Amino acid sequence: MIFALTLPALGALGMTAFNLAFWPRGRPGVAAEETVSILIPARNEQESIEACVRAALAALPAEGEVIVGDDASTDDTGEILSRIAAEDRRLRVICPPPLPAGWVGKPHNCHHLARAARGDRLVFVDADVTLQPDAISRLFDLAQRYEAGVSTVFPKQVTGTRTEAHLMPLLALTYTAWLPLPLVWASGDPRFLAANGQVLSMRSETYHRIGGFESVKAEVVDDMAFCRRAKELGERVVFADGQDLAHCRMYGSGAELWQGFTKNLYEGLGERPERLFMAIALYAIAFVLPYVLLAVGLLTGGGPLLVAGAVGVGANLLTRTLLAMWGGHHPSTILSHPFAVLGLMALAVDSARRTRSIGVSWAGRTYPRRADREAA
């Protein structure tokens, strides 16, 4: 019976190995057959916006445009954009109108970016993402090879602080450990879904058929909501490994990471306490309990506890080694794994506490709970 406790750890290892081998990836060398609009929602992004925009311009095919939505930035974002726009006429800057009731900031910005776009293909790119020069070619390959209505991409995640280095790999683990990722595109069932809105690509006509970002206007985790709606309407969604397509530094510090994860975690679980409990229990059994069993087994002189703990810890170490080799994570993150998971569990609890008490705070705005946003 004790060995059954190792099954989640072994399952996560097997699933991660499978996904890293068969995760869809865009190939370079495919010519753009449509005009492209790269659309970048931005709000107070002075640290990253120049690198983001210049990379987007460098990746842009001959027929295309880059549009940035400057959402009431109070830092130097606007000045930086004005300077780049004076140098390159392919860049346009728009300022979305004030945020209406019932909308979240990013969907509202993306909604107005899409309205301003002239391209046949829309590529939404977060302002902290840097595209590789062949990124658009790789996105066209994904669309053609997988007959994708929507392509969503997980870029290479760059870290700077120790907290980021140890916690950010758990985002990749969340994608790889529990769901066979090829099912995202191979099955039309919306329950088989993973998404990342840092890079999101589709034809303009597909965007409007889905209902655009207006259809998910109240969603904080808008990427999952948008892709779920796409699958519900019969569009094929491809979730791709974007290590060679783009890189992103989501947060500039450990404090920003904590704030960002608390914004998304409980929302991503649908604000459902039972889902929070199940997620914490699963992570505890798969990624923390094996170390407890191993320690207890060593202290009590061996036996089944020691063997079960060794099997579970070995599976954890192999899982994190595979992810470190794939994502370029520091080797120390392999050994710190159970402590990072405990940190993630604390983040999840704090996310629920904050969301249930004050709603969601992000980018200088506070949003009420989901039910109140949807009712607005």
Sequence and secondary structure as in RCSB ss.txt:
>XXXX:A:sequence
MIFALTLPALGALGMTAFNLAFWPRGRPGVAAEETVSILIPARNEQESIEACVRAALAALPAEGEVIVGDDASTD
DTGEILSRIAAEDRRLRVICPPPLPAGWVGKPHNCHHLARAARGDRLVFVDADVTLQPDAISRLFDLAQRYEAGV
STVFPKQVTGTRTEAHLMPLLALTYTAWLPLPLVWASGDPRFLAANGQVLSMRSETYHRIGGFESVKAEVVDDMA
FCRRAKELGERVVFADGQDLAHCRMYGSGAELWQGFTKNLYEGLGERPERLFMAIALYAIAFVLPYVLLAVGLLT
GGGPLLVAGAVGVGANLLTRTLLAMWGGHHPSTILSHPFAVLGLMALAVDSARRTRSIGVSWAGRTYPRRADREA
A
>XXXX:A:secstr
 GGGGGHHHHHHHHHHHHHHHH     S     S EEEEEEESS TTTHHHHHHHHHHH  SSEEEEEEE S  S
SHHHHHHHHHHH TTEEEE      TT  HHHHHHHHHHHH   SEEEEE TTEEE TTHHHHHHHHHHHTT SE
EEEEEEE   SHHHHHHTHHHHHHHHTTS THHHHH   TTS    TTEEEEEHHHHHHHTTGGGGTT SSHHHH
HHHHHHHTT  EEEEEEEEEEEE   SSHHHHHHHHHHHHHHHTTT HHHHHHHHHHHHHHHTHHHHHHHHHHHT
T SHHHHHHHHHHHHHHHHHHHHHHHHT  THHHHTHHHHHHHHHHHHHHHHHHHHHH EEETTEEE  HHHHHH
 
